Amino acid sequence: MRRKRRNFAPGFKAKVAIEAIKEEKTLAELAQKYELHPNQISEWKKQLLEHADSVFGSSQNDKRHDDGRIKDMEAKIGQQALEIDFLSKVLGR
């Protein structure tokens, strides 16, 4: 009989991944402790390491970048509106 698929809370995943990063216990020991497959722990560890930079404020830099892009887009829209207005007057529409 197959075991029902389990869902784990993000906090639990983080806890296990952090323990794996510390390397105080082997993956096999952690897997036995938490009743997980070692590959699952490796995957969570990999995900944590890949996304760790987002924890330390990259969102603030992203916001500044987005603000600059929004201003550029608004300027282009304004320019296009002026051009459309000018063309409609020239063409008499």
LUMFI-33699 format. One record per residue: residue number from 0; residue in one letter; x, y, z of N, C-alpha, C in turn. Coordinates in steps of 0.05 Angstrom, whole numbers, m for minus. Example, Ala and Ser with C-alpha at 12.3 -4.5 7.8 and 13.67 -1.06 7.14 Angstrom:
! residues 2
0/a/264/m114/156/246/m90/156/264/m66/156 .
1/s/257/m45/142/273/m21/143/258/1/157 .
//
This chain:
! residues 93
0/m/17/m24/0/0/0/0/18/25/0 .
1/r/11/44/m17/26/69/m19/19/88/3 .
2/r/40/103/12/35/123/32/23/148/18 .
3/k/5/161/32/m7/185/21/14/207/19 .
4/r/12/223/m2/31/244/m7/29/265/16 .
5/r/52/272/27/53/291/49/59/319/39 .
6/n/48/338/52/54/366/47/68/378/72 .
7/f/89/392/67/105/403/89/103/434/89 .
8/a/101/445/113/100/474/117/127/486/109 .
9/p/126/510/99/152/524/91/171/525/115 .
10/g/161/530/139/178/532/162/193/506/168 .
11/f/179/483/164/191/457/168/213/453/147 .
12/k/207/459/122/227/456/101/252/472/107 .
13/a/248/497/116/270/515/122/287/503/145 .
14/k/274/493/165/287/482/188/305/458/180 .
15/v/294/440/164/309/417/155/332/426/136 .
16/a/327/445/118/348/454/100/371/468/115 .
17/i/364/483/135/385/497/151/402/476/166 .
18/e/389/456/177/405/434/189/423/421/169 .
19/a/414/417/145/431/405/125/454/423/117 .
20/i/450/449/116/471/467/110/492/468/132 .
21/k/484/465/157/502/465/180/521/441/178 .
22/e/513/419/166/528/395/163/538/383/189 .
23/e/522/386/210/528/374/236/520/345/236 .
24/k/501/338/218/492/310/215/492/304/185 .
25/t/495/279/179/494/271/150/466/272/140 .
26/l/463/272/113/437/272/101/421/247/110 .
27/a/435/225/112/422/200/121/411/203/149 .
28/e/426/216/167/417/219/194/393/238/195 .
29/l/394/260/180/372/278/179/347/265/167 .
30/a/351/249/146/329/235/133/315/216/153 .
31/q/331/202/169/320/184/188/306/200/210 .
32/k/318/221/219/306/238/241/279/249/233 .
33/y/276/259/208/252/271/199/234/253/182 .
34/e/243/228/178/228/209/161/224/220/133 .
35/l/246/228/121/246/239/94/266/224/77 .
36/h/264/227/51/285/216/33/308/236/32 .
37/p/332/227/32/355/245/30/354/264/6 .
38/n/344/254/m16/341/271/m40/323/295/m35 .
39/q/302/291/m19/284/313/m12/298/334/4 .
40/i/314/325/23/329/345/39/349/360/21 .
41/s/362/346/3/381/359/m15/367/380/m32 .
42/e/343/373/m41/328/392/m58/320/417/m42 .
43/w/311/414/m18/304/437/m1/329/454/5 .
44/k/351/441/10/376/455/15/384/472/m10 .
45/k/382/459/m33/389/473/m58/371/497/m62 .
46/q/345/493/m57/326/515/m61/332/538/m42 .
47/l/338/532/m17/345/552/3/369/568/m5 .
48/l/390/554/m14/414/568/m22/410/585/m47 .
49/e/394/576/m66/389/591/m91/373/616/m86 .
50/h/355/616/m65/338/639/m60/345/655/m35 .
51/a/368/649/m24/376/663/1/380/693/m3 .
52/d/388/701/m27/392/730/m32/367/746/m30 .
53/s/344/734/m35/319/749/m33/312/756/m4 .
54/v/324/742/15/318/747/43/331/774/52 .
55/f/353/781/40/369/804/49/365/829/32 .
56/g/340/836/27/333/862/16/336/866/m14 .
57/s/338/846/m29/339/850/m58/313/862/m68 .
58/s/292/858/m53/266/869/m61/267/900/m62 .
59/q/282/912/m45/285/941/m45/298/951/m71 .
60/n/319/937/m79/332/944/m104/314/939/m127 .
61/d/298/917/m126/279/911/m147/258/933/m149 .
62/k/249/943/m126/229/964/m126/240/990/m139 .
63/r/265/997/m133/277/1020/m146/279/1017/m176 .
64/h/287/993/m184/289/987/m212/262/989/m226 .
65/d/242/977/m213/214/978/m224/204/1007/m225 .
66/d/210/1024/m205/202/1051/m205/213/1066/m229 .
67/g/239/1061/m234/252/1074/m257/240/1065/m283 .
68/r/233/1040/m286/221/1029/m310/193/1041/m314 .
69/i/178/1044/m292/151/1055/m293/153/1084/m303 .
70/k/171/1100/m292/174/1128/m301/181/1129/m331 .
71/d/199/1111/m340/206/1111/m369/182/1104/m386 .
72/m/166/1085/m377/143/1077/m392/122/1099/m393 .
73/e/118/1113/m370/100/1135/m369/108/1158/m388 .
74/a/134/1163/m389/145/1183/m407/140/1176/m437 .
75/k/144/1150/m443/139/1141/m471/109/1143/m478 .
76/i/92/1136/m459/63/1138/m464/55/1167/m468 .
77/g/66/1185/m452/61/1214/m455/70/1224/m482 .
78/q/94/1215/m490/105/1223/m517/87/1213/m539 .
79/q/78/1188/m537/60/1177/m558/34/1192/m558 .
80/a/23/1199/m535/m2/1214/m535/1/1241/m549 .
81/l/24/1254/m544/29/1280/m558/30/1276/m588 .
82/e/44/1255/m596/47/1249/m625/20/1243/m638 .
83/i/3/1228/m624/m23/1221/m634/m40/1247/m637 .
84/d/m39/1263/m616/m53/1289/m616/m44/1306/m639 .
85/f/m18/1308/m643/m8/1324/m665/m16/1313/m692 .
86/l/m14/1287/m696/m22/1275/m721/m52/1278/m727 .
87/s/m68/1276/m706/m97/1279/m711/m104/1307/m719 .
88/k/m89/1327/m708/m94/1355/m717/m84/1360/m745 .
89/v/m61/1348/m752/m50/1352/m779/m68/1338/m800 .
90/l/m78/1315/m793/m95/1300/m812/m124/1309/m811 .
91/g/m131/1326/m792/m157/1336/m790/m178/1316/m779 .
92/r/m170/1299/m762/m189/1279/m752/m197/1286/m724 .
//
